[in-house]
Amino acid sequence: MILMVSGRTDIVGFYMPWFMNRLKEGFVDVRNPYYEHQVSRIYFEDVDLIFFCTKNPIPLLKYIKDIKKPIYLHVTITPYKKDIEPNVPSKVEIIKSVKEISNLIGIENVVVRYDPIFINKNYTIDYHIRAFTKLTKELSGYVKTIFISFLDIYKNVLNHKEVLDYKELTEEDYKKIGLNFSQIAKSNNINVSTCSEEHNLIEYGFVKGECLSKATAYRLTLKTYPKWKARKNVNCNCCNMVDIGTYNTCNHLCKYCYANYSENKIIKNRMKHNVNSSLLIGELDTLDKITVRKK
């Protein structure tokens, strides 16, 4: 089993002590996001690989040597400021921690995401080109791949449409991004990739890849995995993963986030977090049906 920690929230950024408690206890419980009384119980003895996804890898540094499972890490680093990402820490400190973790677990196991790209009067394409140039120079020698994606119109995006003030990208915009990003990345010995994007930019030198490919999973576990069932309706060939996160619990409060749609719910959910609970949010109750998940 591949454990995703997490696509639904930033466990590394906000809940790392809880995760380490679960690792020590040997199991974690996960509520089905659509059927609240269906709970999956996952024993870490059944976990082959932990796939961490975060905007803030700094807390991971404290614990990384205590995690005995193989680790694959995606870190999202964007050029947006506090108007768009109110609670994301300093990008300087984030980049510093990426370098440290790369030295600890290997350059091949750390990937950066420049995700999502959108443009407005402040965040222009030229702004993105300058930011991407600076980022790739900083990361050269520490990561081999940067994934990019473009803004998707989720509920949260619509809620913050006035703040984002996003403009629709034209074919000429995609071309300018594709040509420039490809050249910049190549000059810093980094591949630039997309996963399940309509505009994959391969004609400009991008690599159409997977966030977690079968080849990467096999390299880390010596096992093969099926396609990710959670994304069966998307043109994505990532390996199947089990996400242990909970929606509406990430306090970065990014205005474009797909995993949050209500800041009131985030506040209420975070108040229910108990570092000693088997669940990320709340506690088990008598109505819950617990099923052990093996894969």
GINOR-V514875 format. One record per pair of residues at least 24 apart in sequence whose ideal C-beta (glycine too) atoms are under 7 Angstrom apart, sorted by the first residue. I is the first residue (numbers start at 0). GAP is how many residues later the second one is. D is the distance in whole Angstrom. If there is no record, write none. Layout:
i: (I,I)
gap: (GAP,GAP)
d: (D,D)
This chain:
i: (0,0,0,0,0,0,1,1,1,1,1,1,1,1,1,2,2,2,2,2,2,3,3,3,3,3,4,4,4,4,5,5,5,5,6,6,6,7,7,7,7,7,8,8,8,8,8,9,9,9,9,9,10,11,11,11,11,11,11,12,12,12,12,12,13,13,14,14,15,15,15,16,17,17,19,19,20,20,21,22,26,27,27,28,28,28,28,29,30,30,32,36,36,36,37,38,38,38,38,39,39,40,40,40,40,41,41,41,45,47,47,48,48,48,50,50,54,54,55,55,55,56,56,56,56,57,57,57,57,59,60,60,60,63,63,69,69,70,70,71,71,71,71,72,72,72,72,73,73,73,74,74,75,75,76,76,76,77,77,78,78,78,79,82,83,83,84,84,85,86,86,86,87,94,94,97,97,98,101,101,106,106,106,107,109,109,110,110,110,111,111,111,112,113,113,114,114,114,115,115,115,115,115,116,116,116,116,117,117,117,117,118,118,118,119,119,119,119,120,124,124,124,127,128,131,131,132,135,135,135,135,136,138,139,139,139,142,143,143,144,144,144,145,145,145,146,146,146,146,147,147,147,148,148,149,149,150,151,153,154,155,155,155,155,155,156,158,159,162,163,163,173,173,174,177,177,178,181,194,194,195,195,195,209,209,209,210,211,211,211,213,241,243,244,245,245,248,248)
gap: (45,46,47,241,293,294,46,47,49,215,223,237,238,239,240,39,44,47,48,239,241,47,49,237,238,239,45,46,47,239,47,237,238,239,46,236,238,235,237,238,239,251,236,237,240,241,250,44,45,46,240,242,234,40,42,44,45,47,48,41,42,43,46,239,236,237,258,265,43,44,47,258,257,262,43,46,254,255,256,44,251,216,250,249,250,255,261,214,215,248,214,250,251,252,251,245,249,250,251,251,253,249,250,251,252,200,202,251,248,173,175,168,171,172,161,190,33,197,32,33,38,37,40,41,44,31,35,36,39,41,36,39,40,37,40,150,151,34,38,37,140,144,148,28,36,37,38,37,39,137,37,38,37,39,35,37,58,36,37,48,49,52,43,80,170,171,167,169,167,164,165,166,164,43,44,41,44,43,40,41,35,36,37,36,32,33,32,34,36,27,31,34,34,32,34,32,33,34,33,34,35,36,140,31,33,34,60,33,46,48,138,47,48,50,44,45,46,47,44,48,51,52,49,51,49,52,51,48,49,52,54,51,51,48,49,50,47,46,47,45,46,48,39,44,46,46,47,48,64,33,44,46,45,48,47,49,105,106,104,106,100,101,102,104,105,99,102,95,92,91,92,25,27,29,26,28,25,24,41,43,38,39,40,26,27,28,27,26,27,29,25,51,36,35,34,35,31,32)
d: (5,5,6,6,7,5,6,5,6,6,6,6,7,5,7,7,5,5,7,6,6,5,7,4,6,4,6,7,5,6,6,5,6,3,6,5,7,6,3,6,5,5,4,6,4,4,6,5,6,7,5,6,6,6,4,7,6,6,5,5,6,4,7,7,7,6,7,6,4,7,6,5,5,7,5,7,6,6,7,7,7,6,6,4,5,7,7,5,7,6,6,5,5,6,6,7,5,7,5,6,4,5,7,5,7,6,7,5,6,4,6,6,5,5,6,6,5,6,7,5,6,7,5,6,6,7,6,7,5,7,6,6,7,7,6,4,6,5,6,5,7,7,6,6,6,5,7,5,6,7,5,7,4,5,6,7,6,6,7,7,7,3,7,7,7,5,6,5,5,6,5,5,5,5,7,7,6,5,4,7,6,6,6,6,7,5,6,5,6,6,5,5,5,6,5,6,6,4,5,6,4,7,6,6,5,7,7,4,7,4,7,7,5,7,7,4,6,6,7,6,6,6,7,5,6,6,5,6,6,4,6,6,7,4,6,7,6,6,6,7,5,6,6,6,5,5,7,6,7,7,6,6,7,6,6,7,6,7,4,4,7,5,7,5,5,5,7,4,5,6,6,5,7,7,3,6,5,6,6,7,5,5,4,7,5,5,5,5,5,7,6,7,7,7,5,5,7,6)
